[in-house]
Amino acid sequence: MPIELAQRWNTFLTAELGAAAALCGLLFVAVSINLKRILEFAHLPGRAAESLLDLIGVVFVATFALIPGQSIRALGIEIALTGLFVWAAHTRSFIRSREYDRQYIGFTVRFLVNQLPPLPFVISGILFISGRLAGLYWIVPGVLLSFASGLFGAWVLLIEIQR
């Protein structure tokens, strides 16, 4: 990646890495506070894993993007594989919890919260692999959707579970 472009994105990536790491810690606290209650529901451990994966996905993407001197193609492969891994894990969790999701929360909302966050990372990776620096701009919606999904999951695990 051209050095001047990397320097312009360095602050953003560093901030998102720190925020994602902090949110991972908060999610661990939410899970540890309500672990007994979470384990009472078959679908909630998967939801906790989804939320954690969303946030860890941001940690990985930001970390990969901050590695100095690597090629755009290598960065693309790292980001695309991260997005694909998170998407596959989310899909597995979604399939396992589909009966509960249809009964209690809107299927469409659950589908969007589950499936959208990793897709911008896959697009970003593909753009980087093809040599397009526009892949940087796809990291932004990936981060925002991952944060929204991770926080939604944390809210369920910390607050909604008490109802």
N, C-alpha and C positions, 0 to 999 in steps of 0.2 A: 504494500500500500504506500502511495507517496507520503513522504514524511510530513509535509505541511498539512495534508488532509487528516492524517492520524493525530497530529497535535491539536487540530481544531475540535476533534471529537473526544479527546482525552478526558476533559473535565466532565462531559456528559457521562461517558462510560464509567469513570471512577465513581461519580455520584450514584449511578444506578447500581453498581456493584455493591457499594456500601449500604444503600437502602435495601436491596434484596437480602443481603446478609443479615441486617437488623430484623427484617420481617421474618426471615427463617427462624431467628431466635425467638421472636414473639409467638410464632406458630408452635414451636416446641413447648413454650410455656402454656399456651392454650391447651395443647394436647395433654401435657402432664397434669394440669389442674383438673381436667375432666376425663382422664383416661378410663376410669371405671365406667363412667356413663357412656363414653364413646364406644366401648367394647360391648355394651348392651345392644347396640344396633349393628346389624351385619353390614350395612352399607357405609357406615361412618369411617371405619379405618381406611377404606379406599378413598373417601373424600379427603381425609387428612393427607394421604399420600399424594393425591392430585394437587392439593394446595402447596405442599412442600415441593413437588416437582416443578410447579409453575415458578416458584421463587428460585429454586436451584438452577432452573433453566436460564434465568436472567443472570445469575452468578456465573455460570459457565460461558454464556455468550459474551458478557462483558469482559470476562477474564481472557477469553480467546482473542477478542478484539484489541486488548491492551498488550498483547505479546509483541514486543518490538521486532521489526525486521522480517516477519513472516510474509509469505506471498499472499496475494489476494485469493488465489485458488485454494491454498491451504486453509485460510480463514473461512472461505465458503464451505469447504468440506466439514470443518468443525462445527460451524453454525447450523448447516443443514442436518447433520447427524444429530445434533442436540435437539433440534426441532422435531425431527422424525422420532427420536426416542421418546420425547415427552408426549408427542401425539399418540404413539402406539400405546404407551402406558395409560394415557387418558382414555383411549378407546376401550381398552380392556376393562378399566374401572367402570366406564359408562355402561358397557354391556352387562357387567355383573350387577349393577344397581338399577337397571332399567325398570323393573317392576315397581320398586319404591318410588322412583322419580315420576312415573306416570300417575301414581296415586296422590302424591303429596305436593309436588311442585310442578310447574308447567314443563312439559317435555321440551318445548322449544327453548325455554330459558336454560334449562339444564344442558341441553345439547350445545347451545352457543357458548355457555360458560366452560363447558368441557372441551369442545373441539376448536374454538377460535384461537386461543392464546398461542399455541405453538406454530400455527400456520405462517405468520409473518416471518418467523425465523427460518422456516424452510424456504420461503420466497427469497429472503435475504441471502441465504446460502447459495441458492441457484444463481442469483444475479452475480454474486462474487465469483463463483466457479466460472461463469461465462465472461468474467473480466469487467463487469459493470460495477462501478463504485456506487451506483444507486442502491446497492444492497444495504448501505449504511442507513438510509432513510427508512427501510423496512424494519430495522431494529427497534425504532421508536414505537410503532404500534405493537410490536411483540412484547416490549417491556411494559407498556401501559395495560395491554390486555392480560398479561401474566400477573401484574400487580392487582388488577381488579379481580381476577379469578382467585388468586391466592388470598386476598382479603375477604372475599365473599365466603370462601371455605373456612377461613379462620373465624369469621363471624358466626357461621353455623356451629362450629366446634366449641366456641366460647360462650355465645349468648343464646342462640336458638335452641341448643341442646337442653337448656335449663327450663324450657317451657313445658 
